[in-house]
Amino acid sequence: MSTSFNDDQMDSLVSDLQILIRQPSISATSEGLEQCAILLANLMKNAGIHSELLYLDAVDQLENVNSHNKIPPIVFGEVKSKINPHSETLLFYNHYDVQPVDPIEKWNEDPFSGKVEGNLIYGRGSADDKGELITRLKAVEFFLKNTGDVPCNIKFLIEGEEEIGSPNLSRYLKKYKHRLNSDLVIWESGYVDKDERAIISLGQKGILNTEITVYGPSRDTHSSLAVAIENPAWKLVNLLSYLYDPVGGKILVDGWYDEVKPLSDKELQLLADEPFNEEAFKKEYGVTNFINNQNAYEIKKALAIEPSCNISGLTSGYTRKGVKTILPSSATAKLDFRLVPNMDPRIQFERLLKYLRTTRCFSENEVSVKYLSGEPAYRTPIDNQYVKLVVDSASKIFNGVVLNLSSAGTGPMYAFKEILNVDSICIGSTTLPNKMHSPNEYTNLDLLHKGTNCFIEIIKNFANITTRNTGQSRYYNL
């Protein structure tokens, strides 16, 4: 009997992944979400995993409800261990929604083709997050097909709104808390570096998404009037300059850093020990130097623990081809602020609002500041009992392990701790060049293979820990 996921089983993995990729599931436009959830639930049932669609409201289950108004279901999966019924429970968190494909003209193939070319499989969601999801499903299927059982209790929570900030996940966690109770969450993604070392991350930053609009004349006017009428685009540029000091790299909003706590000695040491390939990073993103000429350690620290202020979009006036000499009636900027633990996005938004209204004296008539969405940050403690288990499991499969204090990205990890009181660990098989959120997204088949075997090891090792209910160790071997 095989003790690991082998090459012969990869055909099934690729085939199932292609099925998922070929079903569009874009949360930004609500395209194909429920269809993808149904498809996924059927794939799980075929693998031997009990699965069902969970809804927040009864109306969302009705077929005649406008898809744009429906909250997409969570795909819930569960397999209870027969040999180890009192084992602790491992929860896999993933998402079936994907980013929009724009700009479509930059794709070399159909974004939903699932085309395999050599060691790569292309398509939206191939890396983020359908490729990661399929490795977890196949790891569980491996046990069921080889033994008819799983060595520990396993659950799946697969949502359809991660790419738009998981606006309803907390409601789902509260409503179905009794069904989602677990002891460890394996997060939806994780990286493998160029040396094929697994990057295991213990946290994620939070986020505050805002939109600032400055108003000018009642309508777009002839640009010759710029000597008489204040241009809202200039006012917006001025306002944005008050928010961030590019030289010092600090956010200037009063009280912004009040809740930030210094790192412990253990955390500082972990940060210092983490390898960082400065040249590879610069090459991947086409830059010659880091912001403010910071060194590698400073960048590592910033990515893991520093708040940020980013302008993600600017719109005003005429932006198409050619010339149109107007003075625009308004100007809008979209901003995202990455947050660190203990920062509450709502409190940070109120600080931003107060800073603009009182310190910078902008009135509501001339400046609109909107709260779009937000999510707090969370970090799993370094001494969490499952960290070593995951590290040891990954070390058997990959060419080494790098323990990362926190990802620079954002996800709803805080909600799992706040509502389910469970910590999360990020591990997966994605690489930085995979073009996630960009045209021509792809993932590496050999890394999906390794990722599947890594989750097989995690499940085996998770079953070998002392169970909470019996106080006895249950050792499981294939």
Rosetta blueprint (number, residue, H / E / L):
1 M L
2 S L
3 T L
4 S L
5 F L
6 N L
7 D H
8 D H
9 Q H
10 M H
11 D H
12 S H
13 L H
14 V H
15 S H
16 D H
17 L H
18 Q H
19 I H
20 L H
21 I H
22 R L
23 Q L
24 P L
25 S L
26 I E
27 S L
28 A L
29 T L
30 S L
31 E E
32 G L
33 L H
34 E H
35 Q H
36 C H
37 A H
38 I H
39 L H
40 L H
41 A H
42 N H
43 L H
44 M H
45 K H
46 N H
47 A L
48 G L
49 I L
50 H E
51 S E
52 E E
53 L E
54 L E
55 Y L
56 L L
57 D L
58 A H
59 V H
60 D H
61 Q H
62 L L
63 E L
64 N L
65 V L
66 N L
67 S L
68 H L
69 N L
70 K L
71 I L
72 P L
73 P L
74 I E
75 V E
76 F E
77 G E
78 E E
79 V E
80 K L
81 S L
82 K L
83 I L
84 N L
85 P L
86 H L
87 S L
88 E L
89 T E
90 L E
91 L E
92 F E
93 Y E
94 N E
95 H E
96 Y L
97 D L
98 V E
99 Q L
100 P L
101 V L
102 D L
103 P L
104 I H
105 E H
106 K H
107 W L
108 N L
109 E L
110 D L
111 P L
112 F L
113 S L
114 G L
115 K L
116 V E
117 E E
118 G L
119 N L
120 L E
121 I E
122 Y E
123 G L
124 R L
125 G L
126 S L
127 A L
128 D L
129 D L
130 K H
131 G H
132 E H
133 L H
134 I H
135 T H
136 R H
137 L H
138 K H
139 A H
140 V H
141 E H
142 F H
143 F H
144 L H
145 K H
146 N H
147 T H
148 G L
149 D L
150 V L
151 P L
152 C L
153 N E
154 I E
155 K E
156 F E
157 L E
158 I E
159 E E
160 G L
161 E L
162 E H
163 E H
164 I H
165 G L
166 S L
167 P L
168 N L
169 L H
170 S H
171 R H
172 Y H
173 L H
174 K H
175 K H
176 Y L
177 K H
178 H H
179 R H
180 L H
181 N L
182 S L
183 D L
184 L E
185 V E
186 I E
187 W L
188 E L
189 S L
190 G L
191 Y E
192 V E
193 D L
194 K L
195 D L
196 E L
197 R L
198 A E
199 I E
200 I E
201 S E
202 L L
203 G E
204 Q E
205 K E
206 G E
207 I E
208 L E
209 N E
210 T E
211 E E
212 I E
213 T E
214 V E
215 Y E
216 G L
217 P L
218 S L
219 R L
220 D L
221 T E
222 H E
223 S H
224 S H
225 L H
226 A H
227 V H
228 A L
229 I L
230 E L
231 N L
232 P H
233 A H
234 W H
235 K H
236 L H
237 V H
238 N H
239 L H
240 L H
241 S H
242 Y L
243 L L
244 Y E
245 D E
246 P L
247 V L
248 G L
249 G L
250 K E
251 I E
252 L L
253 V L
254 D L
255 G L
256 W L
257 Y L
258 D L
259 E L
260 V L
261 K L
262 P L
263 L L
264 S L
265 D H
266 K H
267 E H
268 L H
269 Q H
270 L H
271 L H
272 A H
273 D H
274 E L
275 P L
276 F L
277 N L
278 E H
279 E H
280 A H
281 F H
282 K H
283 K H
284 E H
285 Y H
286 G L
287 V L
288 T L
289 N L
290 F L
291 I H
292 N H
293 N H
294 Q L
295 N L
296 A H
297 Y H
298 E H
299 I H
300 K H
301 K H
302 A H
303 L H
304 A H
305 I H
306 E L
307 P L
308 S E
309 C E
310 N E
311 I E
312 S E
313 G E
314 L E
315 T E
316 S E
317 G L
318 Y L
319 T L
320 R L
321 K L
322 G L
323 V L
324 K L
325 T L
326 I E
327 L E
328 P L
329 S L
330 S E
331 A E
332 T E
333 A E
334 K E
335 L E
336 D E
337 F E
338 R E
339 L E
340 V L
341 P L
342 N L
343 M L
344 D L
345 P H
346 R H
347 I H
348 Q H
349 F H
350 E H
351 R H
352 L H
353 L H
354 K H
355 Y H
356 L H
357 R H
358 T H
359 T H
360 R L
361 C L
362 F L
363 S L
364 E L
365 N L
366 E L
367 V E
368 S E
369 V E
370 K E
371 Y E
372 L E
373 S E
374 G E
375 E E
376 P L
377 A L
378 Y E
379 R E
380 T L
381 P L
382 I L
383 D L
384 N L
385 Q L
386 Y L
387 V H
388 K H
389 L H
390 V H
391 V H
392 D H
393 S H
394 A H
395 S H
396 K L
397 I L
398 F L
399 N L
400 G L
401 V E
402 V E
403 L E
404 N E
405 L L
406 S L
407 S E
408 A E
409 G E
410 T E
411 G L
412 P L
413 M H
414 Y H
415 A H
416 F H
417 K H
418 E H
419 I H
420 L H
421 N L
422 V L
423 D L
424 S E
425 I E
426 C E
427 I L
428 G L
429 S L
430 T E
431 T L
432 L H
433 P H
434 N H
435 K L
436 M L
437 H L
438 S L
439 P L
440 N L
441 E L
442 Y E
443 T E
444 N E
445 L H
446 D H
447 L H
448 L H
449 H H
450 K H
451 G H
452 T H
453 N H
454 C H
455 F H
456 I H
457 E H
458 I H
459 I H
460 K H
461 N H
462 F H
463 A H
464 N L
465 I L
466 T E
467 T L
468 R L
469 N L
470 T L
471 G L
472 Q L
473 S E
474 R L
475 Y L
476 Y L
477 N L
478 L L
